[in-house]
Amino acid sequence: MAHYLCQASYTSGSWANQIKDPQNRIEQVGKMFASKGVKFISGYYSFGEFDLCLIVEGPDNVSTASALIAAAAGGAISKIQTTVLMTPEEGLEAIKGAASVEYRPPGS
C-alpha cells in the first residue's frame, strides 16, 4: 500500500458554512475515502498555503486519485495537492537503485 500526503485549501464559502455549522470534516473525509479502500492515517488543520493536511494509505494511485477527485468535486476545496510518500526503506532502496542508472549530462 502506498502512502500519500494530501494538502487542500477550503473555499471562502466552505469556511463560512463551517463557521455556521462546525463539524469535523477531516473525520468525514476519512470515511468517504474508505469507500475506495483508502485508509485515513492522520489529518490536521494547517495554517499557510493549505488549510488541511492528510496522510492516507491507498491500494494504488487510481483508487487514491478517485477518492481525492470525489472530494474536490464537492466544491468545498479550492486547491488540492498530493505527494506520494516513501518509507525510509523505500527511499534507501531507490537511492541504491540509482547507482545502476547510467546518466550523461546534456552536451557530454
RALINTA-V769763 format. One record per helix or strand of 3 or more residues. SS is the DSSP state (h for helix, s for strand). FROM is the first residue (numbers start at 1). TO is the last residue. If there is no record, write none. Layout:
ss: (SS | SS)
from: (FROM | FROM)
to: (TO | TO)
//
This chain:
ss: (s | h | h | s | s | h | s | h)
from: (2 | 12 | 25 | 39 | 52 | 61 | 77 | 88)
to: (10 | 20 | 34 | 45 | 58 | 73 | 85 | 98)
//
